[in-house]
Amino acid sequence: MSDENNSTDVVSEYDNLSESALYTLQDTFDTFLATADVDAVFGEPFVKDETVIIPAAEIVAGFGFGVGSGAANSNEDQATGSGSGGGGGGKIFSRPVAVIISSTEGVRIEPVVDLTKIALAGLTAGAFMLATLLRIKKFKNISEDI
């Protein structure tokens, strides 16, 4: 009778875990889809005289999660434990990428240039090139000694 209760408890625990995982997945997808809305990408238009300015942004979202469970694995009759767990996380962010300007002269798109990102990319590339050159020089010095 004890084994029958244990298997019922494990099945019930799996059902609860499945319901919890499905709820978490649905909630996460709802949040993800809300960020992909056109209102999140294009801002409110500003109107000045005969010119309309519309800000545009890039939305980036990523997430992941996992769940698991298991029963105690023991030969003793008294070992009846089991466990389950789950976790997850994600990040959603946006950044401006352009401004759309519509006037009597026509429509044009002005990109938003992030000088900080460009400078950081240049510094990172320069650091990798310097590190590579130093390794090559060190390797040449070692091969000359042989």
N, C-alpha and C positions, 0 to 999 in steps of 0.2 A: 504494500500500500504506500509505503514511503517513496518508492521509485515512481509510482504513478503520480503522486503529488509533485515530485520534483520535475517530472517532464511537463506537467501542466503549467508549473511556475515558469519554466524556461520558455515554453510556447507563448505564454502570456507576456513575458518580458520581451520576446522578439516582436510580438504584435505592437506593444507600446513603443518599442524602439523604431519600428517601421513607420508608425503614425507620426512620431516626433520628427523623424528624418524627412518624411514627405512634407510636413508642415514647414520645417526649416527651409527646404528646397523651394517650396512655393513662395514663401515670404522673400527669399533671396531673389528669385526671378522677378517677382513683382517690383522690388526695389530697382533691379537692373533695368527692367523695361521702362520704369518711370524716368530714369536718367537718360534714356535714349529718345525721349520725347522731343519733338521739334522745338517746343518752347524752351527746352534746356539748351539747345544748340544756337538758336537765333534769339537775341534779346528783343526787348521792346523797341520799336522804331522811334527815333527822335525826328521831329519835323521842325525845320527852321527855314523860314521864307518858302522857297520852292525846292528845298533840298531835303531828302529823306536819308537818314543814316541808320543802318541796321548793324549792330554788333553780332559777330559770329564766333562761336567757341568750339573747341574740340572736347568731347567727353570721353574719358577712358575709365573703364570699369573692369575689375578682375576679382575673382573670388574662388574659394575652394573650401571643401569641408569633407569630413569623413565620420563614419560611425562604425562601431564594432561591439561585439559581445562574445562571451564565452562562459562555459561552465567549468567547475572545478574538475580536475583530472586526477583522481586519487582512487586507490584500491580500497581504502577504508570505508566502512558503511556509514560513518558519521560525517564524512566530508560531503556537504550538500550545497556549497556556495556557488555562486555565479556572479557575473558582473557585465556591465555594458557601459558604453560611453560614446561621446561624440563631441565634435568641435568643428569650428570653422572660422573663417575670417575673410575679409575682403577690403577693397579700397576703391573709391570712386572719386575722381577729381576732374576738374575742367580747367582749361586755360584759353585765353583769347587767341584767335588765330587770324582774324581779318575784320575789316569794317567794309560794309557794302554801302556805297554812296550813289544815290540816284538824284540827279538834278536835271535841269533843262538841257544841259550839255550832253547827257547820256548817263550810263551806269558804269561805274568802275569799282574795282575791288582793291583795297589797300591792305596788304598783309601787315600783321603785327609782328615786328621783329623784336625778339628777346635777346638783347645784347649780352646779358649775363649768361644765358645758355650757350651762346656762340663762344664766349670767352672761356667758359668751363670746358667745352668740347675741344677747343684749341689747346688749352693747357693739358688736358688729359692725353690728347694725341701726341703732343710734344713730349710729355713724360714717358709715354710708352716707346717713342722713337729713341729717346735718350737712353732708356733702360736697355733697349735692344742693341744699340751701338756699344754700350759699355760691356754687355755680355759678349758681343762679337770680339771686342778688343781683348777681353779677358781670355777668351778661347784661343785667340791667335797667340797671346803671350804664353799660354800653357803649351800649345803645339810647337812653338819655337824652342822651348826648353827640352823637348823630347828629342 
